[in-house]
Amino acid sequence: FLSQVDSANAGRVLASDAAVFLKKSGLTDLVLGKIWDLADTDGKGILNKQEFFVALRLVACAQNGLDVSLSSLNLPVPPPRFTDTSSPLLLSGTASSDLPWAVKLEDKVKYDSIFDSLNPVNGLLSGDKVKPVLLNSKLPVDILGRVWELSDIDHDGMLDRDEFAVAMFLVYCALEKEPVPMSLPAALVPPSKRKPLSVPGAMPLIPSSTKESHQSLPPVGILAAKTPLTQ
């Protein structure tokens, strides 16, 4: 991975090169910003080899639902995955389409009945209709913002039946004091939304043009990210 962003073998990675590469991880800009802040310890806008490895490890943590923090660095995680044809690990995730969905059938029935009670239009619920259900959980607003961002898988500002089930699953996990992951684990992606990873020239999972489509819910995650990070 280092040789892809440091082709001159200079032993350092510029912020601009790192940003382009790390975006291929499919993580949100919010999470990537947090990763950069933790890796670029002295804020000089350049990562040395060791700092770049820290960034890669934090990407892997986020992709596996672990907290993005320095305390996660020693946890065992598989290598990070990047959607790019030159990535050596591109094909390692192809089996994810065979993973059983984490949402159990009996829970799905329960979530579907809530979904139907909210009067979906063309099989979709707007953020305005989902918001009261999320707020009803009494969870912190920054957590609910992340739940929305993770469950709106196609980033259209609406939730379909499967996406709503993901949102409910995450809310119930949070109520059980389980941390809400920074990126959606493969097992939580509904089978209807799974795509094979081996598409040539695959696009980054989160196009930057979708950031404006979250008007239905306030971008609470942005506010949360501005709190100082304690190491």
C-alpha positions as CSV (number, residue, x, y, z in Angstrom):
1,F,0.0,0.0,0.0
2,L,2.8,2.4,0.9
3,S,4.4,1.9,-2.5
4,Q,1.2,2.9,-4.2
5,V,1.2,6.3,-2.6
6,D,5.0,6.8,-2.3
7,S,6.1,5.7,-5.7
8,A,9.3,7.7,-5.4
9,N,10.2,5.7,-2.3
10,A,10.8,8.9,-0.3
11,G,9.6,7.5,2.9
12,R,6.8,10.0,3.3
13,V,3.2,10.4,2.2
14,L,1.7,13.8,1.3
15,A,-1.8,14.7,2.6
16,S,-3.2,15.0,-0.9
17,D,-1.9,11.6,-2.0
18,A,-3.0,10.0,1.2
19,A,-6.5,11.5,0.9
20,V,-7.1,10.1,-2.6
21,F,-5.8,6.6,-1.5
22,L,-7.7,6.4,1.8
23,K,-11.0,7.5,0.2
24,K,-10.9,4.1,-1.6
25,S,-11.5,2.5,1.8
26,G,-15.2,3.4,1.4
27,L,-15.2,5.1,4.9
28,T,-16.9,8.5,5.3
29,D,-14.9,11.7,5.1
30,L,-15.8,12.2,8.8
31,V,-14.1,9.0,9.8
32,L,-11.1,9.5,7.4
33,G,-10.6,13.0,9.0
34,K,-10.4,11.4,12.4
35,I,-8.0,8.8,11.2
36,W,-5.7,11.5,9.6
37,D,-5.7,13.5,12.8
38,L,-4.6,10.5,14.9
39,A,-2.0,9.4,12.4
40,D,-0.5,12.9,11.6
41,T,0.6,13.4,15.2
42,D,2.4,16.7,14.8
43,G,-0.1,18.2,12.3
44,K,2.5,18.8,9.6
45,G,0.3,17.4,6.7
46,I,2.8,14.6,5.9
47,L,2.9,11.1,7.2
48,N,6.1,9.1,7.6
49,K,6.2,5.4,7.0
50,Q,5.2,4.6,10.6
51,E,2.4,7.1,10.7
52,F,1.0,5.8,7.4
53,F,0.9,2.3,8.8
54,V,-1.0,3.7,11.8
55,A,-3.5,5.3,9.3
56,L,-3.9,1.9,7.5
57,R,-4.5,0.1,10.8
58,L,-7.1,2.6,11.9
59,V,-8.9,2.1,8.5
60,A,-8.9,-1.6,9.1
61,C,-10.3,-1.0,12.6
62,A,-13.1,1.2,11.2
63,Q,-13.9,-1.3,8.5
64,N,-14.3,-4.0,11.1
65,G,-16.6,-2.0,13.3
66,L,-14.0,-1.1,15.9
67,D,-13.6,2.4,17.5
68,V,-11.2,4.7,15.6
69,S,-8.8,5.5,18.4
70,L,-5.2,4.8,19.4
71,S,-6.4,2.2,21.9
72,S,-7.7,0.1,19.0
73,L,-4.2,-0.2,17.3
74,N,-3.2,-3.4,19.2
75,L,-6.5,-5.2,18.5
76,P,-6.3,-8.1,15.9
77,V,-7.9,-7.0,12.6
78,P,-7.6,-8.2,9.0
79,P,-5.7,-5.9,6.6
80,P,-7.7,-2.9,5.3
81,R,-9.6,-3.2,2.0
82,F,-9.5,-0.6,-0.8
83,T,-11.8,-0.5,-3.9
84,D,-9.1,-0.3,-6.5
85,T,-8.0,-2.7,-9.2
86,S,-4.3,-2.3,-8.2
87,S,-5.0,-3.2,-4.6
88,P,-3.5,-6.5,-3.6
89,L,-6.4,-7.2,-1.3
90,L,-9.2,-6.3,-3.7
91,L,-10.5,-9.9,-4.1
92,S,-10.2,-10.8,-0.4
93,G,-13.7,-9.6,0.3
94,T,-15.6,-11.4,-2.5
95,A,-17.0,-14.0,-0.1
96,S,-18.9,-11.2,1.7
97,S,-21.9,-11.9,-0.5
98,D,-22.2,-15.3,1.1
99,L,-22.2,-14.0,4.6
100,P,-25.5,-14.5,6.5
101,W,-27.3,-11.2,7.2
102,A,-26.8,-10.1,10.8
103,V,-30.5,-9.1,11.0
104,K,-32.4,-12.2,12.2
105,L,-35.6,-13.2,10.4
106,E,-37.8,-12.7,13.5
107,D,-36.4,-9.2,14.1
108,K,-36.8,-8.3,10.4
109,V,-40.6,-9.1,10.7
110,K,-40.7,-6.8,13.7
111,Y,-38.8,-4.0,11.9
112,D,-41.0,-4.4,8.8
113,S,-44.2,-3.8,10.8
114,I,-42.7,-0.6,12.2
115,F,-41.7,0.4,8.7
116,D,-45.2,-0.2,7.3
117,S,-46.7,1.8,10.2
118,L,-44.8,4.9,9.1
119,N,-46.6,5.1,5.8
120,P,-43.7,4.6,3.3
121,V,-44.1,6.1,-0.1
122,N,-43.1,3.8,-3.0
123,G,-41.4,1.6,-0.5
124,L,-39.3,4.4,1.0
125,L,-39.3,6.4,4.2
126,S,-38.0,10.0,4.2
127,G,-35.7,11.2,7.0
128,D,-38.6,13.2,8.5
129,K,-40.6,10.0,9.1
130,V,-37.6,8.0,10.4
131,K,-36.3,10.8,12.7
132,P,-39.1,10.5,15.4
133,V,-38.4,6.8,15.6
134,L,-34.7,7.3,16.1
135,L,-35.2,10.2,18.6
136,N,-37.6,8.0,20.5
137,S,-34.7,5.7,21.5
138,K,-33.3,8.6,23.6
139,L,-29.8,7.8,22.2
140,P,-27.3,10.7,21.9
141,V,-27.8,12.7,18.7
142,D,-24.3,12.0,17.4
143,I,-25.0,8.3,17.7
144,L,-28.3,8.6,15.8
145,G,-26.5,10.6,13.1
146,R,-24.1,7.8,12.6
147,V,-27.0,5.2,12.6
148,W,-28.6,7.2,9.8
149,E,-25.4,7.6,7.8
150,L,-24.7,3.8,8.0
151,S,-28.2,2.7,7.2
152,D,-28.8,5.0,4.3
153,I,-26.6,2.7,2.2
154,D,-27.3,4.2,-1.2
155,H,-27.2,7.8,0.2
156,D,-30.5,8.9,-1.3
157,G,-31.8,10.5,1.9
158,M,-34.4,7.8,2.2
159,L,-34.6,4.4,3.8
160,D,-36.1,1.3,2.1
161,R,-37.3,-1.7,4.0
162,D,-33.9,-3.3,4.3
163,E,-32.1,-0.1,5.2
164,F,-34.7,0.6,7.9
165,A,-34.0,-2.8,9.4
166,V,-30.3,-1.9,9.5
167,A,-31.1,1.3,11.3
168,M,-33.3,-0.5,13.9
169,F,-30.6,-3.2,14.4
170,L,-28.0,-0.5,15.1
171,V,-30.4,1.4,17.5
172,Y,-31.1,-1.8,19.5
173,C,-27.3,-2.6,19.6
174,A,-26.6,0.9,20.9
175,L,-29.4,0.5,23.5
176,E,-27.6,-2.7,24.7
177,K,-24.5,-0.5,25.2
178,E,-22.7,-2.0,22.1
179,P,-20.7,0.6,20.2
180,V,-22.1,1.7,16.8
181,P,-19.4,0.9,14.2
182,M,-17.8,3.7,12.1
183,S,-18.4,1.8,8.9
184,L,-21.1,-0.8,8.1
185,P,-19.7,-4.3,8.8
186,A,-20.1,-6.7,5.8
187,A,-22.5,-8.9,7.7
188,L,-24.8,-6.0,8.3
189,V,-25.1,-5.0,4.6
190,P,-28.5,-6.3,3.4
191,P,-28.1,-9.1,0.8
192,S,-30.1,-6.9,-1.6
193,K,-27.4,-4.2,-1.4
194,R,-24.3,-6.4,-1.8
195,K,-22.2,-5.9,-4.8
196,P,-19.2,-8.1,-5.9
197,L,-16.0,-6.3,-5.1
198,S,-14.1,-7.4,-8.1
199,V,-15.6,-4.8,-10.5
200,P,-12.9,-3.3,-12.7
201,G,-12.2,0.3,-11.8
202,A,-14.7,0.2,-8.9
203,M,-15.7,3.6,-7.7
204,P,-15.1,4.6,-4.0
205,L,-18.1,3.4,-2.0
206,I,-19.0,6.9,-0.9
207,P,-19.0,9.5,-3.7
208,S,-18.2,12.9,-2.4
209,S,-21.2,14.4,-4.3
210,T,-23.7,12.7,-1.8
211,K,-22.7,14.8,1.2
212,E,-25.4,17.3,0.4
213,S,-28.2,14.7,0.4
214,H,-28.4,14.4,4.2
215,Q,-30.7,17.4,4.6
216,S,-33.5,15.3,6.1
217,L,-31.4,14.8,9.3
218,P,-29.0,17.4,10.7
219,P,-25.4,16.6,10.0
220,V,-24.9,15.8,13.7
221,G,-21.8,13.8,13.1
222,I,-20.0,16.9,11.9
223,L,-20.5,18.5,15.2
224,A,-19.4,15.5,17.1
225,A,-16.1,15.4,15.2
226,K,-15.1,18.9,16.4
227,T,-14.8,17.8,20.0
228,P,-11.1,17.5,20.9
229,L,-9.7,14.0,20.7
230,T,-7.9,12.8,23.8
231,Q,-5.2,10.4,23.2
